[in-house]
Amino acid sequence: RAPTGQRLVLAMLARLLREREREEQEARERASNLSPGSAALIANLGGYPQRVAHEQNHRRAVQAVQERLVQLEAQLAAVEDEKRQLAADSAHKISALADAARQLLFDHDVMVKSTVDGSLCPARKATLSAASAYFQTRLEATGAELGDDEGVVSLDATREAVRALMLELHLPGCTDCASFGQSLAFEVLELVAMLGGPADSSDLDSSMRKVATLCTNAFVVGRSAERIADPAECAAFCAALTSSIDHVDTLGSDNRHDWLVEAFREVGASCARSIRLAEWDVLKDPTVLSAFSPAALLKVLDAQREGERDGVVVRVRTHRLISVWLSARWAKVPLDAAHAPPLLASEPAPSLEECVFLLRCLANGAPALDSLDALLTGEDIEDIIRKHDELSLQPASNVEFARLWEKLVDGMACFFGFERSTARWVDAATFSRMLSRKKLKVDSEETVLRAFLDWAEVPGREDAVIDQVAPLVRFPLVRVCPPDGAIKDALSRVYRRSPVVKALVQEALALQQEVSRAGEAAACATFRRKRLISAIAAGSADVSADVDRSKKRKLCVNDAVPGVSAADAADALMA
């Protein structure tokens, strides 16, 4: 009987032999899945001269290579199978298209006529009837009521649009999006909207839906990254946007046309983005935007921000776009019937303040022309200012014009602030919205106060209106004791007229005295401002009505609450 040590050695050798046999068996099984070339490669690796010194590690490396080869060859086989399947599918599709094309050319039983040039395109009645309830109705009639010959159906579309539609209906999937220009895609989409879908509206896989999807994708994908530089091209996009909005409004009330509504929404959004990034020289052409409705202009203004060059946004500013649109549209806005003659039909374009005035009148349903005439000539100015302020405080009756007014006022506040002397003539709601903008273009609160005092002293401005706007002015940031000589007289007059202004000045003086005593940080930390909220701002969802009047505006980097000492107060009293 062998000693214990020998038995252990023999058992270890037996185990190693069994592992070696198992590994060789696995290697043979893997090799059976390899191509002859890969099997030869593995055999050569197994006979590498150094394998004796590093046998175990070498076997593991060879095994890893072998497993990787198996994976790669399996992937290659799958790719080859997919390639053969695609080739078979393509051949089948080509054969089916060829059969359908021969059937369409030689076995057609109806002709579709383009009313633009009278050209005819062959079609099959069964295909047309299944695609559209309109075709089904027309084919059941004689066509005499529309002046068609027997076996002919007329469509009010170009030859290219008719042929593209017939081709896709009879040979579905044969059209490539890249072969569709944007104008052709939109014309075919409008043709689909006119024809409608099949009688069974629940068919989610109808041919008309597929055509609509194809045209939508072709239109959106075909949008050029370059900015529009041709007025005619921009006018075409404007017309497409207006038509898309009309289709959405017309079809949106019927759930059966959801697929068409979604298609026109996508097309309209694509048009709006293209127009938004058009060159300024194109957009200022009066023929481009003249046909725009307020809804279409809002669609363009709301288009997502795109097209930056070197970090600079290249789109046209909102206030410029609205001003140009109003100039082009002046004679077409829905004014009172008694004021039919356009005010500025042959005059220069209206100023921004005139545009604000006009939009506010349109939003509130006021007689715009009479009001603007009086504002420009100065006749009955007090009555006009009073009535216009009163109207501006009421809810807008036209939401679209109200939104345009908001965007124009926001643009004025961000790019001009109170630089324009005519800002004093704007109504209470406009002035209030300008004061509420976070990026109001001013360099100090004193500039804001001067503009407010100038605005408050316009003839016809009611004390009650001043009281509603005043809380938006940050009085603590302007020294009120003694006030600057440039504002002293005007501030004194408005102080005596308005109890709210009086309370605000007293609040500012109390804080400024506390700043002199305890420092700005400590004084502002314990400052309890009066609860004077602008009623005008409170009626707007995107405007903060409760203003922290001790906090400087975003662009007024050098503003701070000044300190007023007892000596300052005494000097002011003795002055």
C-alpha positions in Angstrom: 0.0 0.0 0.0 1.4 3.5 -1.0 2.3 5.9 1.7 -0.1 8.8 2.4 2.1 11.4 0.6 2.2 9.3 -2.6 -1.6 8.8 -2.5 -2.0 12.6 -2.3 0.3 13.2 -5.2 -1.4 10.5 -7.3 -4.9 12.0 -6.5 -3.6 15.5 -7.5 -2.2 14.2 -10.7 -5.5 12.4 -11.5 -7.5 15.5 -10.8 -5.2 17.5 -13.1 -5.6 14.9 -15.8 -9.3 15.0 -15.5 -9.3 18.9 -15.7 -7.0 18.7 -18.7 -9.3 16.2 -20.4 -12.4 18.4 -19.6 -10.6 21.5 -21.0 -9.6 19.6 -24.2 -13.2 18.4 -24.6 -14.5 21.9 -24.2 -11.9 23.2 -26.7 -12.9 20.5 -29.2 -16.5 21.5 -28.8 -15.7 25.2 -29.3 -13.5 24.3 -32.3 -16.4 22.5 -33.9 -18.2 25.9 -34.0 -15.3 27.6 -35.6 -14.4 28.0 -39.2 -11.3 26.0 -40.4 -9.2 29.1 -40.4 -10.0 30.0 -36.8 -9.5 26.4 -35.8 -6.0 26.4 -37.3 -5.3 29.6 -35.5 -6.2 28.1 -32.1 -4.1 25.0 -32.9 -1.1 27.1 -33.6 -1.6 29.1 -30.4 -1.8 25.8 -28.5 1.6 24.7 -29.8 3.4 27.9 -28.8 6.9 27.0 -27.5 6.5 28.8 -24.2 3.3 27.0 -23.2 5.4 24.4 -21.1 6.7 27.2 -18.8 3.3 28.9 -18.5 0.9 26.1 -19.3 -2.0 27.1 -17.2 -2.0 30.8 -18.1 -1.4 29.9 -21.7 -4.4 27.6 -21.8 -6.5 30.3 -20.3 -5.4 32.8 -22.9 -6.0 30.4 -25.7 -9.4 29.6 -24.3 -10.3 33.3 -24.1 -9.3 33.8 -27.7 -11.3 30.8 -28.8 -14.4 32.0 -27.0 -14.0 35.5 -28.5 -13.7 33.9 -32.0 -16.9 31.9 -31.4 -18.7 35.1 -30.5 -17.4 37.0 -33.5 -18.2 34.3 -35.9 -21.7 33.9 -34.4 -22.2 37.7 -34.9 -20.9 37.5 -38.4 -23.3 34.6 -39.1 -26.2 36.7 -37.8 -25.2 39.6 -39.9 -25.1 37.4 -43.0 -28.5 36.0 -42.2 -29.9 39.5 -41.8 -28.3 40.5 -45.0 -29.9 37.6 -46.9 -33.2 38.4 -45.3 -33.0 42.1 -46.3 -32.1 41.1 -49.8 -35.0 38.7 -49.9 -37.4 41.3 -48.6 -36.0 43.9 -51.0 -36.5 41.6 -53.9 -40.0 40.8 -52.7 -40.8 44.5 -52.4 -39.4 45.3 -55.8 -41.4 42.5 -57.3 -44.6 43.7 -55.5 -43.9 47.3 -56.6 -43.3 46.1 -60.2 -46.5 44.2 -60.2 -48.4 47.1 -58.7 -46.8 49.5 -61.2 -47.8 47.2 -64.2 -51.3 46.9 -62.8 -51.5 50.7 -62.4 -50.2 51.4 -65.9 -52.2 48.7 -67.8 -55.2 47.9 -65.6 -56.2 51.3 -64.3 -59.9 52.1 -64.3 -60.0 55.8 -63.5 -57.9 58.9 -64.2 -57.1 61.6 -61.7 -56.9 65.1 -63.3 -54.9 68.1 -62.2 -57.0 71.2 -62.6 -53.8 73.3 -62.8 -52.5 72.0 -66.2 -55.1 69.3 -67.1 -52.7 66.4 -66.9 -54.0 63.0 -66.1 -52.6 60.3 -63.8 -53.8 56.7 -63.9 -55.4 55.2 -60.7 -57.5 52.3 -59.5 -61.0 52.8 -58.1 -60.6 50.2 -55.4 -57.4 51.8 -54.1 -58.9 55.3 -54.1 -62.1 54.3 -52.4 -60.3 52.4 -49.7 -58.0 55.4 -49.0 -60.6 58.2 -48.8 -64.3 58.6 -48.2 -64.1 61.6 -50.5 -62.9 59.4 -53.4 -65.5 56.8 -52.6 -68.3 59.4 -52.9 -66.9 60.9 -56.1 -66.4 57.6 -57.8 -70.0 56.6 -57.0 -71.2 59.7 -58.7 -70.8 60.6 -62.4 -68.6 63.6 -61.8 -71.0 65.7 -63.9 -71.7 68.1 -61.1 -68.0 69.1 -61.0 -67.7 69.1 -64.8 -65.6 65.9 -65.0 -65.8 63.4 -67.8 -66.8 59.8 -67.0 -63.9 57.9 -65.4 -62.2 61.1 -64.4 -61.7 62.7 -61.0 -60.4 66.3 -60.8 -58.2 67.5 -58.0 -57.3 71.2 -57.4 -53.6 70.5 -57.2 -50.5 70.6 -59.4 -49.4 67.7 -61.6 -46.5 66.9 -59.2 -48.7 66.8 -56.1 -51.3 64.6 -57.9 -48.7 62.2 -59.1 -46.9 62.0 -55.8 -50.1 61.2 -54.0 -51.2 58.6 -56.5 -47.8 57.0 -56.4 -47.8 56.7 -52.6 -51.4 55.4 -52.5 -50.9 52.7 -55.1 -47.2 51.9 -54.4 -46.8 52.6 -50.6 -43.3 53.0 -49.3 -41.7 53.7 -52.7 -41.2 57.4 -52.0 -38.1 58.6 -50.2 -38.4 61.7 -47.9 -35.3 63.1 -49.5 -37.0 63.2 -52.9 -39.8 65.4 -51.5 -39.1 69.2 -51.5 -40.8 71.2 -48.8 -43.2 72.9 -51.1 -44.3 69.6 -52.7 -44.6 67.9 -49.3 -46.8 70.7 -48.0 -49.0 70.7 -51.1 -49.6 66.9 -50.8 -50.3 67.3 -47.1 -53.0 69.9 -47.9 -54.4 67.6 -50.6 -54.6 64.9 -47.9 -56.4 67.3 -45.6 -58.9 68.1 -48.4 -59.5 64.4 -49.2 -59.6 63.2 -45.7 -59.2 59.6 -44.5 -61.2 56.4 -45.1 -64.9 56.1 -44.1 -63.7 53.9 -41.2 -61.9 56.5 -39.1 -60.7 53.9 -36.6 -58.2 52.5 -39.1 -54.9 53.6 -37.6 -52.9 52.1 -40.5 -54.7 53.8 -43.4 -52.8 54.8 -46.5 -53.8 58.5 -46.0 -52.2 58.5 -42.5 -49.0 57.1 -44.0 -48.9 59.8 -46.7 -49.5 62.5 -44.1 -46.6 61.1 -41.9 -44.4 60.9 -45.0 -45.1 64.5 -46.0 -44.7 65.8 -42.4 -41.3 64.1 -42.1 -40.2 65.3 -45.5 -41.2 68.9 -44.6 -39.5 68.9 -41.2 -36.3 67.1 -42.3 -36.1 69.3 -45.4 -35.7 72.5 -43.4 -32.4 74.1 -44.2 -30.0 75.2 -41.5 -29.3 78.4 -43.3 -31.2 81.6 -42.5 -33.8 82.6 -45.1 -32.5 85.4 -47.3 -35.1 85.5 -50.0 -38.4 87.4 -49.4 -40.4 85.1 -51.7 -39.2 82.1 -49.8 -40.0 83.7 -46.4 -43.5 84.6 -47.7 -44.0 81.0 -48.8 -43.2 79.9 -45.2 -45.5 82.5 -43.8 -48.3 81.3 -46.1 -47.7 77.7 -45.0 -47.7 78.6 -41.3 -51.0 80.5 -41.7 -52.6 77.6 -43.6 -51.3 75.1 -41.0 -52.9 77.2 -38.2 -56.2 77.4 -40.2 -56.2 73.6 -40.7 -55.5 73.0 -37.0 -58.4 75.3 -36.0 -60.8 73.7 -38.6 -59.9 70.1 -37.9 -59.2 70.3 -34.2 -62.9 70.0 -33.1 -63.2 66.5 -34.7 -61.3 63.7 -33.0 -61.3 61.7 -36.2 -58.8 64.1 -37.6 -56.2 64.0 -34.8 -53.6 62.6 -37.1 -54.0 65.5 -39.5 -54.0 68.1 -36.7 -50.7 66.7 -35.3 -49.2 66.7 -38.8 -50.1 70.4 -39.4 -48.9 71.3 -35.9 -45.4 69.9 -36.6 -45.3 71.6 -40.0 -46.4 74.9 -38.5 -43.8 74.7 -35.8 -41.1 74.0 -38.4 -42.3 77.0 -40.4 -42.3 79.2 -37.3 -38.7 78.3 -36.5 -37.6 79.1 -40.1 -39.3 82.4 -40.1 -37.9 83.3 -36.7 -34.4 82.9 -38.0 -34.9 84.8 -41.3 -32.6 87.7 -42.1 -33.8 91.1 -40.9 -33.7 92.5 -44.5 -36.2 89.8 -45.4 -38.6 90.3 -42.5 -38.8 94.1 -42.8 -40.2 93.7 -46.3 -43.9 94.7 -45.9 -45.1 92.0 -48.3 -43.7 89.1 -46.1 -45.7 89.5 -42.9 -48.7 91.4 -44.2 -50.9 88.3 -44.4 -50.0 87.1 -40.8 -52.8 86.7 -38.3 -52.0 87.5 -34.6 -52.0 83.8 -33.9 -49.4 83.2 -36.7 -47.2 85.9 -35.4 -47.4 84.5 -31.8 -46.4 81.1 -33.2 -43.3 82.7 -34.7 -42.4 84.6 -31.5 -42.9 81.5 -29.4 -40.6 79.4 -31.6 -37.8 77.8 -29.6 -34.4 79.6 -29.5 -32.1 78.3 -32.2 -29.2 79.4 -34.4 -26.5 80.9 -32.3 -23.3 82.1 -33.9 -20.3 82.6 -31.7 -22.6 82.8 -28.7 -24.8 85.5 -30.2 -28.4 84.9 -31.0 -29.1 85.7 -34.6 -32.8 85.8 -34.5 -34.6 89.2 -35.0 -35.7 90.9 -31.8 -39.3 90.5 -30.7 -40.2 94.1 -30.6 -38.8 94.8 -34.1 -40.8 91.9 -35.5 -44.0 93.1 -33.9 -43.5 96.6 -35.1 -42.8 95.5 -38.7 -45.9 93.3 -38.6 -48.1 96.1 -37.3 -46.8 98.4 -40.0 -47.5 95.8 -42.7 -50.9 94.9 -41.2 -52.0 98.4 -40.2 -55.0 98.5 -42.6 -56.0 94.9 -41.8 -56.3 94.9 -38.1 -59.9 94.5 -36.7 -60.6 98.1 -36.1 -64.1 99.6 -35.5 -66.1 99.7 -38.7 -66.6 103.5 -38.3 -62.9 104.0 -38.6 -62.3 102.3 -41.9 -59.7 104.7 -43.5 -56.3 103.4 -42.4 -54.4 106.0 -40.3 -50.9 105.3 -41.6 -51.5 103.7 -45.0 -49.0 106.1 -46.6 -47.2 107.4 -43.5 -44.0 106.2 -41.9 -44.1 103.1 -39.7 -45.6 103.7 -36.2 -43.2 104.1 -33.3 -43.0 101.5 -30.6 -45.1 103.6 -28.3 -47.8 103.9 -31.0 -47.6 100.1 -31.5 -48.1 99.6 -27.7 -51.0 102.0 -27.8 -52.6 100.3 -30.8 -52.2 96.7 -29.4 -53.6 97.8 -26.0 -56.7 99.3 -27.8 -57.1 96.1 -29.8 -56.7 93.9 -26.7 -59.4 95.9 -24.9 -61.7 96.6 -27.9 -61.2 100.4 -27.8 -61.6 102.6 -30.9 -57.9 102.6 -31.7 -57.8 105.2 -34.5 -59.6 108.0 -32.7 -57.6 107.4 -29.6 -54.3 107.4 -31.5 -55.2 110.5 -33.5 -56.0 112.3 -30.3 -52.7 111.1 -28.7 -50.7 112.3 -31.7 -52.4 115.7 -32.2 -52.9 116.5 -28.5 -56.7 117.0 -28.8 -58.6 115.9 -25.7 -55.4 114.4 -24.4 -56.6 114.3 -20.8 -59.7 112.4 -21.6 -57.8 110.0 -23.8 -55.2 109.3 -21.2 -57.8 108.8 -18.5 -59.9 106.4 -20.6 -56.9 104.5 -21.8 -55.6 104.0 -18.3 -59.0 102.8 -17.2 -59.2 100.4 -20.1 -55.7 99.0 -19.4 -56.7 98.1 -15.9 -59.5 95.9 -17.2 -59.1 92.2 -18.4 -58.3 92.0 -22.1 -61.1 91.0 -24.4 -58.7 89.7 -27.1 -56.2 87.2 -25.7 -54.0 87.2 -28.8 -53.5 91.0 -29.0 -53.0 91.0 -25.3 -50.1 88.5 -25.6 -48.6 90.5 -28.4 -48.8 93.6 -26.2 -47.0 91.8 -23.4 -44.2 90.7 -25.7 -43.8 94.1 -27.2 -43.7 95.8 -23.7 -41.2 93.2 -22.5 -39.0 93.9 -25.5 -39.2 97.7 -24.9 -38.3 97.2 -21.2 -35.3 94.9 -22.0 -33.8 96.9 -24.9 -34.8 100.5 -24.2 -35.9 100.9 -20.7 -36.9 104.5 -20.2 -34.4 106.0 -22.8 -37.3 107.0 -25.1 -38.9 110.2 -24.1 -42.3 109.0 -25.4 -42.4 106.3 -22.7 -44.4 108.8 -20.5 -47.4 108.4 -22.8 -47.9 104.7 -22.3 -50.9 103.4 -20.3 -50.9 102.3 -16.6 -50.7 98.6 -17.4 -47.8 99.1 -19.9 -45.8 101.2 -17.5 -46.5 98.8 -14.6 -45.3 95.8 -16.7 -42.1 97.6 -17.7 -41.4 98.4 -14.0 -41.9 94.7 -13.2 -39.4 93.3 -15.7 -36.4 91.7 -14.0 -34.1 92.9 -16.8 -35.4 96.4 -17.1 -32.7 98.3 -18.9 -31.8 101.0 -16.4 -28.5 101.8 -14.6 -30.0 103.2 -11.4 -33.3 103.4 -9.5 -33.1 107.1 -9.8 -33.7 106.7 -13.5 -36.8 104.7 -12.7 -38.1 107.3 -10.3 -37.5 110.1 -12.8 -39.5 108.1 -15.5 -42.2 107.4 -13.0 -42.6 111.1 -12.0 -42.6 112.1 -15.6 -45.3 109.5 -16.4 -47.4 110.5 -13.3 -47.5 114.1 -14.4 -48.9 113.5 -17.9 -52.2 115.4 -18.2 -55.2 113.2 -17.4 -53.3 110.7 -15.2 -55.6 110.0 -12.2 -54.3 109.8 -8.7 -55.8 106.4 -8.2 -53.8 105.1 -11.1 -50.6 106.6 -9.8 -51.3 104.9 -6.4 -51.5 101.5 -8.2 -48.3 101.8 -10.1 -46.1 103.5 -7.4 -45.4 100.4 -5.3 -43.3 99.0 -8.1 -40.8 101.9 -7.7 -38.0 101.1 -5.2 -37.9 104.4 -3.3 -35.4 103.3 -0.6 -32.6 103.0 -3.3 -33.0 106.8 -4.1 -32.0 109.5 -1.6 -35.1 111.2 -0.5 -33.7 113.6 2.1 -32.7 115.7 0.5 -33.8 114.6 -2.9 -31.7 115.3 -6.0 -32.5 118.7 -7.5 -33.5 117.0 -10.8 -36.5 115.2 -9.1 -37.2 117.4 -6.1 -40.0 119.6 -7.6 -41.7 116.7 -9.4 -41.5 114.4 -6.4 -42.9 117.1 -4.2 -45.9 117.6 -6.5 -46.6 113.8 -6.8 -46.0 113.4 -3.1 -48.8 115.9 -2.3 -51.2 114.2 -4.8 -50.7 110.5 -4.0 -51.1 109.0 -0.5 -49.3 105.9 -1.6 -46.3 107.9 -2.9 -46.3 109.7 0.4 -46.3 106.4 2.3 -43.5 105.1 0.1 -41.3 108.1 0.6 -41.8 107.9 4.4 -40.9 104.2 4.3 -37.8 105.0 2.3 -36.7 107.7 4.7 -37.2 105.5 7.7 -35.0 102.8 6.1 -32.3 105.3 5.1 -32.2 106.7 8.6 -31.8 103.1 10.0 -29.0 102.5 7.4 -27.2 105.6 8.8 -27.5 104.2 12.3 -26.9 100.5 11.9 -25.5 99.9 8.4 -27.2 98.7 5.2 -27.0 95.0 5.9 -28.4 95.2 9.4 -31.1 97.7 8.4 -32.3 95.8 5.4 -32.3 92.5 7.4 -34.8 94.0 9.9 -36.7 96.1 7.3 -40.4 95.6 7.3 -41.8 97.2 4.2 -45.4 98.4 3.9 -47.8 96.0 2.3 -48.4 98.2 -0.7 -49.0 95.9 -3.6 -49.6 97.0 -7.2 -53.1 96.1 -8.1 -52.1 96.1 -11.8 -49.2 93.8 -11.3 -51.3 91.5 -9.1 -53.6 90.9 -12.1 -50.7 89.4 -14.2 -49.7 85.8 -13.7 -46.0 86.4 -14.7 -45.4 89.6 -12.7 -44.4 89.8 -9.1 -46.8 92.2 -7.4 -45.1 92.3 -4.0 -41.7 93.9 -4.6 -38.7 94.0 -2.2 -38.1 97.7 -2.6 -34.8 97.6 -0.7 -33.3 95.2 -3.2 -31.5 96.6 -6.3 -32.6 95.7 -9.8 -30.5 93.2 -11.7 -28.8 95.8 -14.0 -28.4 98.5 -11.3 -25.1 97.1 -10.1 -24.1 100.3 -8.2 -27.4 100.9 -6.4 -27.5 100.7 -2.6 -29.7 102.1 0.1 -28.1 105.4 1.1 -27.9 106.5 4.7 -29.6 109.7 5.9 -28.2 111.1 9.1 -29.8 113.6 11.4 -27.6 116.3 10.0 -28.8 115.4 6.5 -32.4 115.8 7.7 -31.6 119.1 9.3 -29.9 120.5 6.2 -32.9 119.4 4.1 -35.3 121.3 6.5 -33.2 124.4 6.4 -32.7 124.4 2.6 
